[in-house]
Each structure stands twice: as C-alpha cells, then as structure tokens.
C-alpha cells in the first residue's frame, strides 16, 4: 500500500510540474546551471555553461577565446562560468577555439571569427561556429571578447593609436539597426557609450579609456569589410540582437586585460538588468597538483608534479584526471603520442617520455614516464622501483572542503584541522569507471540517526560539535579516521587530526600610538578619550573563518568589533567615571571563547 501512495504522489508532482511549465513558462523552482560538452575527447572540445537566474530576465552570451592568442578574453569569461544570478541569464563559452588556445595561435585552419557567413570548407572551425550560431539565436545580446592591437582612436594620433587599431574599444557594426520583422531600433552606439562611460570611471589612466568603435561594416566606406563574416555581424543582421566585440589592448598586463574585460561584462549585465553575485578574480600562476594515471587499466595512482612513474615496456597508460589550482582549460599531452590533448586517451608506452600539463597554453607541470628494464615484477602496472607503500596509499584521493576552501589529499595521509572548522567530503578521486559501490564514512559523524547509511559525502560537518569523541582514534576527540570501503573492504583512508582553537595574539592601536601586540590575558592601559582600534587577530584557525571580536563588560556598549573599527574609551566609562571591572575585548570562534584582552582606564 505504501508503494502505491508513493507512486501516486510522484505522479501528482510531475503533473503539477508540467502544468506550471505550461501555464507559467518562466516558472522556476530554483536556480539552474547546465554544463554542456561538445566534441568531447577531441582537440577542439567545446564547453558551454548556461546559468539561469532565480528570476527570469534577458540572456547575455559571452564568447571567449575565438582566437587563441588573445588570453584576456577567455580568462575573463572563465570567471563567469560559475557565477550565480539573482535575475537574468548567462551563456558562457570560455574557450570557443580550444585548439588554437593550447597552441597560442590566432587560428588553426581558418580564422574562426570569419566563419559566420556561408562558407564551404568543412573543418572543425565550422562545426564549432554552427553551435555558436545556435547560442546566438537563444540570446538577447552577444559579447565577443578579444585582445586587440594598440589603442583605438577616431583620429590619427600615431602608429599605435589610430582608427585602424582595436585595443580599448567597444566595437559594433553600426551606429543603429532597425530589425525588419519587428521595427525595433537597436541603439548600438548609445548603449556602447553608456557602458564605456561606466568602465572608464574605474580606469584612472585616460590613455586606457574605452571608446565606441563603429566599424560601419555594411557600408561601402568601411575599412573593416572582413568583419562581415564575424560573429557580431551575424548576430546583428541575421538574429537581430545587439552584438559587440570587447577589445582590450594587447599592450596591457594580463591582470589589466582581464580586469577591463570584467568591467565591460559587468556593465553590460547592468544594462540588461542581469543581477549577479560577482565572480572573484583568480590570476594565480597555474600549478599542477596531481595527475591520476591508470596503467594497464589497473586502479589509478596519483603522481605529483615532477615525479617519475615507472612502467614496463608495452604497458598502456591513460591520464584519467588532472588536479590543479584551476578547473578549466587543462590538458595533458603525452609527448610523442596522440595529439595536443590526451586526457582520457590510452597509449602504449615503449620508450621513456613525459606527460606535460598545460592550463590553456601555459605549461603548469609534468611527470616522467620511465621504462623499468631491469625489473620483471610489477604491482598492478607499477614497477617494483616504485615505493609499494606510496603506491598503495595513492590509489585514492580525497577531495574535501575546509571553511570553503577546496583541497586534495592522498589516501593514507593526515590533515590538521581546528575544532570548529567546517569540513565537507566532496568526493573520492579514482579512475574507477563505477564508483557507485564506494562508501565514504567519517567515523564519529552521524548525518542521519534514523537512517545511518555510513555515506558521509556532501555534508558540512562542524568539527567542534558534530563529532562523537567515543569513536575517535584516541577516544578524546582529537583524531578521527575517514574510511572508504568497497563491499565492506577498506580501500582507502584519511586521518583527521583536530587541535583546540586558540588565540595567539591581537594587534591593537591606542589613539595616535603605534600598533601594539597583546596576548590573551594582557591588560591595555588607555587614556581617557582615546580610541582603541582592533587591527588584526592571529589564531590557529585557517583564514580566521568564524572568528569574531566582542567588547563586553561595559554598561553602555556590548557588541562585536569589526577590523579597523575605532571604539572610544569614553563610551565604556560607567556611572562612576571608570571602566567597569572586567571590561574586555573577547575573541570568539562561534560559541568558543579563544581569549580576552582587558581594558583599564588611566
């Protein structure tokens, strides 16, 4: 009987869902993100990210990397692939021409941004462009992100700043355009000038300001007739939507290129009422952490940057995963085999070689493959030259999140946390095709007491209060173990060592005096009328996540203190003209007191 009820309830919900979609096309239960991959496994693999806001609105299409030697555009687009939206939608294509990006070349066969007119040659550029055309038809505006030569000016100022240069300009194919089917006029020039004015408010150097660049592409007087085959021309004249080329100057630093592209994208989002949670900027140098490699289809091993993996002659090798400080734009190149992108491809190794990892066209790490000619004995495809214990511990990798920051750890290793840290097991990295039978259990944590399956991935664990000390390894709540099992057989583990949170010191400024360092239990003597300013807090908590400062014990003030916030000592004087006994600055982690600094009026 229970099963029948569940089936009926599920059927009613589906009917309700379909009815909502029919009656309310904009109906949305929650924000939706869709990641699509085309031509997977090829050198021109295409990733598309659709982000739908919680409220309906316009759709802005971002295309980066259509020409592979212009990194400012595709690195900027990267920041928007994971964005969250309150209203409106984004379609993000960070790397339209991945093969040309890897090789750091403008084009491979033909310029992809000249393939939007009817063009007979049937090559990979045409295949990608057909998908981009479809995306354009789904959009309300197109931004094609480029890095251009020199600096655009509507008059000749020199060989590097003149009407034929593209840099620091917002390019459109016309000042205005009237859509024949609807009679709607698109004010391309006016919209671009509004955006340029907003961008320029955040660019101090007038020589780097953006300007509207009307290519007048359809007119006979145009000096840019080749643009009639471009994405923006197709979007405007075939799809009837505003379209712009955003060009930062190739003369800028990489950071400025990306920042200026971001300013332009943000301004266009504002223009189309697309409300975001702004993406952060990450321009850290790319760095390989691990390659996960399978030898002869065996359980994969994790090989760190610059390490050597010994194999036997004739062994097959396949890179199944790349772990670096970036998620997108990564390729693995097995030198002498395959092509420029060899991820998840199997190769027979008969001589020593290297596997080079690139982030776009930047080499960011490598491992060496050496032939073990002396040893006949191998462990699951790994030569006996390899440390057996290390191999066994490297079968699995743990992907976790600590206080919002992701990390990767080898099976068998230990991580050190502070009680109160927020810890989440995201997933297990392995080369297993089927990981559904793996169970990941944090011993000492119960996510659901009524139905404890032992599977603890995906739960945010407060290490200060969610763990049961009787299940800890030391029975004191200081050391725990995470076990990975396959059909009740342990195949990996990770140790979690917990330390008590502690306050090391605080930096406090008194009045006009220089900052002073004070330790827990210290007393600060402050003259009447002088302000106390909290400059810094030093604890053993990573990033001081969850650490706050409170001022307590005074009659007229009690609350938290923000960094660099001044607190007047006169506000803490009680009815007797003195600071009440016990008036102090308390440093807390959630509900845990880490230490206090006492205040005394002199």
KEKE-409256 format. One record per residue (C-alpha): residue in three letters; x, y, z. Coordinates in steps of 0.2 Angstrom, whole numbers, plus 5000, padded with zeros to 4 digits. Layout:
BEGIN
ALAXYZ
...
***
This chain:
BEGIN
UNK500050005000
UNK501450125004
UNK502250104987
UNK500650144978
UNK500450304989
UNK502250354984
UNK501950324965
UNK500350424966
UNK501250564975
UNK502650564962
UNK501450564948
UNK500450714955
UNK502050814957
UNK502550784939
UNK500850834933
UNK501050994944
UNK502751024937
UNK502151014919
UNK500651124922
UNK501751254930
UNK502851254914
UNK501351264903
UNK500451404912
UNK502051494918
UNK503451474906
UNK504651574917
UNK504151474932
UNK505751414942
UNK505951314957
UNK507751354960
UNK509251424951
UNK509851314937
UNK511551284929
UNK511951174914
UNK513651124908
UNK513651054891
UNK515150974882
UNK515350954863
UNK516650864853
UNK517250784869
UNK518950704869
UNK519450804853
UNK520750944852
UNK519351064850
UNK518251014864
UNK516951144867
UNK516251184885
UNK514651294887
UNK513951354903
UNK512151414905
UNK511751504921
UNK509951544924
UNK509451674937
UNK508151644951
UNK507151774942
UNK506851774923
UNK507651914913
UNK508751944897
UNK510151824891
UNK511951884888
UNK513151774878
UNK514951784882
UNK516151714870
UNK518051704874
UNK519551634865
UNK518851634847
UNK520551674843
UNK521851584853
UNK523251714856
UNK522051834865
UNK522051764883
UNK521251914891
UNK519551874884
UNK519551684888
UNK520251714906
UNK518951844909
UNK517551734903
UNK518151594915
UNK517651704930
UNK515851694924
UNK515651514921
UNK515251484940
UNK514351644943
UNK512651644952
UNK511251754946
UNK509851834955
UNK508951894939
UNK509351854921
UNK510351734912
UNK512151704905
UNK512851584892
UNK514651574894
UNK515851494881
UNK517551524889
UNK518651444876
UNK517751444859
UNK519351384850
UNK520251274862
UNK521451204850
UNK522151374845
UNK522251424863
UNK523351274868
UNK524451314853
UNK524351504857
UNK523951544839
UNK522651654831
UNK521951514820
UNK522251334815
UNK521451304798
UNK520551474796
UNK520051624807
UNK518551554817
UNK517851734818
UNK517751744799
UNK516751584798
UNK514951654802
UNK514551694784
UNK514151544772
UNK515751464770
UNK516051294760
UNK517651224769
UNK517051094781
UNK518351094796
UNK518251094815
UNK518051284815
UNK516451274805
UNK515751144817
UNK516051254832
UNK515351404823
UNK513751314820
UNK513451284838
UNK513951464842
UNK512651524830
UNK511351424839
UNK511851504855
UNK511751674847
UNK509951644842
UNK509551604860
UNK510251764867
UNK509751954869
UNK511552014867
UNK513251954862
UNK514952004869
UNK516451934859
UNK517951954870
UNK519651994861
UNK521352074864
UNK521752204851
UNK523252284844
UNK523752464850
UNK522452584855
UNK520952644845
UNK520652824842
UNK519452904829
UNK520853014823
UNK522752984819
UNK523753014834
UNK525252894830
UNK525652724823
UNK525052644839
UNK523452754842
UNK522352774827
UNK520752724818
UNK521452554812
UNK521952494830
UNK520652394840
UNK521352404858
UNK520252484872
UNK518752494861
UNK516952434861
UNK516652384843
UNK514952374834
UNK514552354816
UNK513352504815
UNK512852654825
UNK511052594825
UNK510052454817
UNK508152434814
UNK507552254815
UNK506452224799
UNK505252094807
UNK504852204822
UNK505352384818
UNK506352394834
UNK507852504833
UNK509452444842
UNK510452594848
UNK512152514847
UNK513152674848
UNK512252744863
UNK512252584873
UNK514152564870
UNK514452744875
UNK513552714892
UNK514552564895
UNK516152654890
UNK515752794902
UNK515452674917
UNK517052574913
UNK518152724912
UNK517652784929
UNK518652634936
UNK520152664925
UNK521252804931
UNK522352824916
UNK521452924902
UNK522552844889
UNK521752674894
UNK519952734892
UNK518752634881
UNK517952714866
UNK516552664855
UNK517252604838
UNK515952594824
UNK516552484810
UNK515152534799
UNK515452364792
UNK513952354780
UNK514452524772
UNK515552544756
UNK516652664766
UNK517052534779
UNK518852494782
UNK518352334790
UNK517352244777
UNK518152074783
UNK517052094798
UNK515552044788
UNK516051864791
UNK516151894810
UNK515051834825
UNK514452014829
UNK513952044811
UNK512951884811
UNK512151914827
UNK511552094822
UNK511052064804
UNK510451884805
UNK509751874823
UNK509352054826
UNK510152064843
UNK511452194849
UNK513252124847
UNK514952194852
UNK516752154851
UNK517552204868
UNK519452234864
UNK520752264877
UNK522452314871
UNK523752184870
UNK524952314877
UNK524152294894
UNK524752174908
UNK523752014909
UNK522952074925
UNK522352234917
UNK521652144902
UNK520552034912
UNK520052174924
UNK519552284910
UNK518552144901
UNK517652104918
UNK517252294920
UNK516452284902
UNK515452124906
UNK514852194922
UNK514252354914
UNK513352264900
UNK512552144913
UNK511952304922
UNK511252374906
UNK510252224903
UNK509652214921
UNK510652044924
UNK510952044943
UNK512451934948
UNK513451884963
UNK515051954956
UNK516451824952
UNK518151844960
UNK519751864950
UNK520951724951
UNK522651754942
UNK523751644952
UNK525051554942
UNK524351384936
UNK525151244945
UNK524951054943
UNK524550964960
UNK524250784954
UNK524050684938
UNK522950524941
UNK523650394929
UNK523050214926
UNK524250084920
UNK523549934911
UNK521849984916
UNK522349954935
UNK521750054949
UNK522550234946
UNK523950314955
UNK524150494960
UNK525850564953
UNK526450734959
UNK527250864948
UNK529050824943
UNK528850644950
UNK529350484940
UNK528150344936
UNK529050184931
UNK528150064919
UNK528649914909
UNK528949924890
UNK527249894881
UNK526149954896
UNK524650054892
UNK524550224901
UNK523050334902
UNK522850504912
UNK521150504920
UNK521150664930
UNK522150824931
UNK522150914948
UNK522751094948
UNK522351254956
UNK521251294941
UNK519751184935
UNK519551234916
UNK520751244902
UNK521851104907
UNK522650974895
UNK523850834897
UNK525050804882
UNK525850634882
UNK527450684872
UNK527650584856
UNK525950504857
UNK524150564852
UNK523950754849
UNK523950904860
UNK522550854872
UNK522750674878
UNK521650664893
UNK520750504895
UNK521650434880
UNK522550264881
UNK524350244874
UNK525650104873
UNK527250164881
UNK528850084873
UNK530150214877
UNK530350354890
UNK529350514888
UNK528450654898
UNK526650704901
UNK526550894900
UNK525150984908
UNK524551144902
UNK523251274908
UNK522751344891
UNK524451374883
UNK525451394899
UNK526451244904
UNK526051214923
UNK526851044927
UNK527450874921
UNK527850694926
UNK529150574918
UNK528750404912
UNK530250294913
UNK530450114907
UNK530949994921
UNK532049874910
UNK532849784925
UNK531349734935
UNK530149594929
UNK529049614944
UNK527649744944
UNK526249794955
UNK524649824945
UNK525649904931
UNK526850004943
UNK528649944943
UNK529449874959
UNK530550034958
UNK529050124964
UNK528850134983
UNK527550004986
UNK526850095002
UNK526750254992
UNK525850164978
UNK524550084990
UNK524150254998
UNK523950334981
UNK522550234975
UNK521350364980
UNK521250544983
UNK520150644994
UNK519350804988
UNK518750905003
UNK518251075008
UNK518851165024
UNK518051335028
UNK517551355010
UNK519251315003
UNK519451154992
UNK520951044994
UNK521650874988
UNK522450745000
UNK523150574996
UNK522450415004
UNK523350375020
UNK523850555024
UNK523350665038
UNK522550835038
UNK522650955053
UNK521151055057
UNK520551165071
UNK518951115081
UNK517551225074
UNK518251215056
UNK516851175043
UNK517351015034
UNK516550935019
UNK517050775010
UNK516650824992
UNK517150664983
UNK518450524980
UNK519550544965
UNK519950374957
UNK520050304940
UNK518650184943
UNK517350194930
UNK516050144943
UNK516150224959
UNK514450194965
UNK514950054976
UNK516150164986
UNK515650215003
UNK516450365012
UNK516250355031
UNK516850485043
UNK517050385059
UNK516250485073
UNK515050585062
UNK513150535060
UNK512250635047
UNK510550545050
UNK510250455066
UNK508650375059
UNK509450315043
UNK511350305045
UNK512050235029
UNK513850275033
UNK513950385017
UNK514550555023
UNK514950645007
UNK514150815004
UNK513850855022
UNK514551015030
UNK515250955047
UNK515651075061
UNK517150985069
UNK516851075085
UNK515151005089
UNK514650875076
UNK515850735080
UNK515750595094
UNK517350585103
UNK517050405108
UNK517350355090
UNK518950455089
UNK520550355087
UNK521250425104
UNK519450425112
UNK519750605117
UNK519150685101
UNK520750735094
UNK521050615080
UNK519750535068
UNK519850425053
UNK518850435036
UNK518650265028
UNK518250225010
UNK517550045008
UNK517049944993
UNK515849794998
UNK516449815016
UNK518349805011
UNK519349955016
UNK520150035000
UNK520750205007
UNK520850315022
UNK521150485028
UNK521650545045
UNK520950705053
UNK521950775067
UNK520950915077
UNK521851045088
UNK520951165100
UNK520651335093
UNK521751465101
UNK522151655101
UNK523951695098
UNK523951875099
UNK523052035093
UNK523652195086
UNK522852355094
UNK523152535091
UNK522852665105
UNK522452835100
UNK523952905089
UNK525152775096
UNK525852645085
UNK525052475085
UNK525452355099
UNK525452175101
UNK524452105115
UNK524251925121
UNK522751835130
UNK522651895147
UNK523552055144
UNK522852225151
UNK522852385140
UNK523052545149
UNK522152685139
UNK522052865142
UNK520352945144
UNK519653005127
UNK520752895117
UNK520152775104
UNK520552595104
UNK520652515086
UNK520752325083
UNK522052305068
UNK522252115067
UNK521851945076
UNK523051805075
UNK522351625078
UNK522751455073
UNK521051455063
UNK521351445044
UNK520851615037
UNK520151665054
UNK518551585047
UNK517151615060
UNK518251715072
UNK517451875079
UNK517952005092
UNK516652075105
UNK516852205118
UNK515952165134
UNK515852215152
UNK515452395149
UNK513752475154
UNK513452565138
UNK514252465125
UNK514152275121
UNK514352205103
UNK515552145090
UNK517052255084
UNK517552255066
UNK519352265060
UNK520052435059
UNK518552505069
UNK518852635082
UNK518052615099
UNK518052775110
UNK518652735128
UNK517452865134
UNK515952765128
UNK516552625141
UNK516552735156
UNK515252695169
UNK514252805181
UNK515752815192
UNK516852885178
UNK517852725177
UNK517952575166
UNK516952445174
UNK517952295181
UNK518152155168
UNK517852265153
UNK518752175139
UNK518952135121
UNK518451945119
UNK518951845104
UNK517751705100
UNK517551565087
UNK515751535086
UNK515251505104
UNK517051465110
UNK518051595119
UNK519851595112
UNK520551735124
UNK520251905131
UNK521252075132
UNK520752185147
UNK520552375146
UNK521052495160
UNK520752675161
UNK522252785166
***
